[in-house]
Amino acid sequence: MEFYRCDSPDCGFVTDDPDLEVCPECGGTLFIPVEEEYISGYGWMCLSDQAHDKGDDEKALQYLNTAVEQDYPPAVYRLGVYYLRGILVEQDAAKAAECFREAGEKEDPSGWCALGQLYQQGDGVEQDLAKAVEYYQMAAEAEYAPAICCLGLCYETGEGVPQSWEDATRLYRQSADMGYARAQCNLGWCYEFGKGVPQSWKDAVYWYSSAADQEDPRALCNLGLCYEKGAGVEQSWGKAVRLYEASAQRGYAPAQCNLAWCYEAGEGVKKDQAMAIKWYSAAAEQDDARAQCNLGLCYERGDGVEQDMARAVALYRRSAGQGYSPSQCNLGWCYEAGEGVEQSWPEAIRWYTASAEQGYARAQCNLGWCYESGQGVPQSWEEAVKWYGRAAGQGDPRALYNLGWCYEYGKGIGRNLEEAVRLYQGASMRNYPPAVCRLGLCYENGEYVEQSWEKAAELYLQSARAGYAPGMCNYAWCAENGKGTPEDQKEAFQWFSKAAEQDFPRAVCRLGLYYEEGQLVEQNWEKAVEYYRRSAEMDYAPGACNLGWCCEMGKGTPRDLKEAVKWYHKSAEQGYARAQCNLAYCYEAAVGVEKSMTEAIYWYTKSAEQGYPRAQCNLAYCYDEGQGVEVDKETAVHWYTMAAEQGYPRAQCNLGYCYETGEGVKQDLQEAARLYGLAAEGGDPCAQCNLANFYASGTGVDQDLGKAFYWYERSARQGNQRGLFNAGDCCEFGKGTDQDYGRARSFYEKAADAGSAAAMFRLGRLYENGQGVDADQAAALTWYEKAAGLGNEEAKNAFSRLKKDRRTGACPDRKKAEKKAGKKGGFWGRFFH
């Protein structure tokens, strides 16, 4: 076979291609034939390289062995590399070590350096860090730049020598000054992080740039990161992307991952999820842990690829196995949720712990939640606080919020509302919607911040715009009631609706109330029930109570008392006071359930202890009358007082009666009058009538018949039987108002319809005497008979008299009758019917 050598005296390049026109080594254009015995080891290596490039492995190995036989050190080294990597020969690290040793003995420093690497890694030889350093030093003494760099790395890591950043940077600089790109990159890293040298982004960029000029992939990536951050250079996403791409094209996995992220986020390049997936995949195939994690997240979300939780888990597992804490946390979540794997709390805890112990804040927060809820670990508030604290120390917003909650309620740590607010503020500054909303509540209530409805509404709106349903609901309430923002019912409805779209139960229930009341929407009980049912099925106690009421009253759904009791019970067991009171009444009145005063007292007490005034009043009445409990007037007064102080009119009325009669409390007519007044103003018809009685008699107040009639009439308007009768009495005899028999008859008729025997008697007398109506003996007899049937003695006497008079044909003397009526209807005799 014919061979040709470049005619340049300093070149020595040899080829077997007769058509080669330009020497690839020196650019020479003249080639002369050469005999095999005159080809140098270098020439045989040139021929080996050309054969390898042409895919002729047999010739490539033949030519290389020929160079080795000539004891050409670079060829011996090259053969060692082939054995190490399994190129052209079967991979054999031990043979590689022999070749490297032989090359070193032939004073080729690359051999010593490569042999040092094998001893450092324990590849083909027994690991021996001291020997590795020895061989690096031998190569370094020959001023072999890669060995000097390797020796610097030993000092950096403390492998085979005492750890010393100063010695590491000294050696990196020596190698870097010789133009070795890897050393230049390492030195740049030392300047970036201030290791062995003063921290200096300017110097870091200089050395990264020097290595990048030699197309060193790691340096290209690191320099790209400088441009991304604007560290030591003017920030430029465009330049960062170009550098990442140059590094990625050279197969550097971290750069491929960075480039993928830029495509995913649309930073420095047009957003392109397909390109992101391509580069994440390329890096993941090289076992880049971060790329595996990010690619797993794409599969988890179905972002740029078809959603595949099993694939996501596989990627998280590969990454987690390399100790990458975000993947460990993600894998823990998959086990917690049973996504892509069978649900397993022990596995979730194992991975959360592995990640948390590396300082990954999200995992620390998740682990804290596990201890808080007792999921997979024994419940422990102290452990929860510990892990929340570690994550909060890194500024994790969810941990800040959770830790704040612990301080607020004294869980696992001493209660400290001031510290809680500070933590809520920290999480709010990081735009964590739950914390923003909770801080709004602090401003609403004035909790360690100056009370401000405006600030509260502002924060609620901020969290609402971030999509946080409780914030939407709170801001809707502010808009509804004009708190901190102008009242705007339409805006309130819109925010309630948005929160309801997220199935936030409070908002769902509120929409039901809109339909119940016909507010901003057409009144529709069926729609109201639909919303109440939705919120009730989400275990929202007020919704369950409202649904129970609809079932009880047959509003929007067929009346079903047992169903009502079911929903009241569900709500009551959740601690909702109104439902507890309603349920108690059901037991008291046998509504949808068998009567049980024991159960009634139990639920009234539960509700009353939460401060629900109706329950307090009802419970007081039970003690007052001895229903389900022993009569206890003092306890009755206690509960009446609790409800009365909340402005509950019926309790104010009943407590007024206690003060009037001195039952359970020292008699105090002035206090009774005051309480009757409060209840009367609150619309209680019994209290209005009682207050009228006081004004009529001058009891506890100055006598004032005008005020007496005013309150009798107010009571009468509500259909109160006593109020109707007494208002009629005032009109009949002109007490506090003009005498008006017709008006008196109207009041008496309504009182009679309400079952008042006294009113029936008075109607009979009006008909007998023709007062306010034409005289009608038959009608008079009818009313007397009705009143007598209810036990009214005056009516019995009148009925007997009128019956007798009609039999004898006697005609009563109207004036005497009127006089007699006036006597029986005297002020004190008639007043308290």
Secondary structure, DSSP 8 states (H G I E B T S, - for coil): --EEEE--TTT--EES-TT--S-TTT----EEEE-GGG--HHHHHHHHHHHHHTT-HHHHHHHHHHHHHTT-HHHHHHHHHHHHHTSSS---HHHHHHHHHHHHHTT-HHHHHHHHHHHHHTSSS---HHHHHHHHHHHHHTT-HHHHHHHHHHHHHTSSS---HHHHHHHHHHHHHTT-HHHHHHHHHHHHHTSSS---HHHHHHHHHHHHTTT-HHHHHHHHHHHHHTSSS---HHHHHHHHHHHHHTT-HHHHHHHHHHHHHTSSS---HHHHHHHHHHHHHTT-HHHHHHHHHHHHHTSSS---HHHHHHHHHHHHHTT-HHHHHHHHHHHHHTSSS---HHHHHHHHHHHHHTT-HHHHHHHHHHHHHTSSS---HHHHHHHHHHHHTTT-HHHHHHHHHHHHHTSSS---HHHHHHHHHHHHHTT-HHHHHHHHHHHHHTSSS---HHHHHHHHHHHHHTT-HHHHHHHHHHHHHTSSS---HHHHHHHHHHHHHTT-HHHHHHHHHHHHHTSSS---HHHHHHHHHHHHHTT-HHHHHHHHHHHHHTSSS---HHHHHHHHHHHHHTT-HHHHHHHHHHHHHTSSS---HHHHHHHHHHHHHTT-HHHHHHHHHHHHHTSSS---HHHHHHHHHHHHTTT-HHHHHHHHHHHHHTSSS---HHHHHHHHHHHHHTT-HHHHHHHHHHHHHTSSS---HHHHHHHHHHHHHTT-HHHHHHHHHHHHHTSSS---HHHHHHHHHHHHHTT-HHHHHHHHHHHHHTSSS---HHHHHHHHHHHHHTT-HHHHHHHHHHHHHHHHT----HHHHHHHHHHHT-HHHHTT-
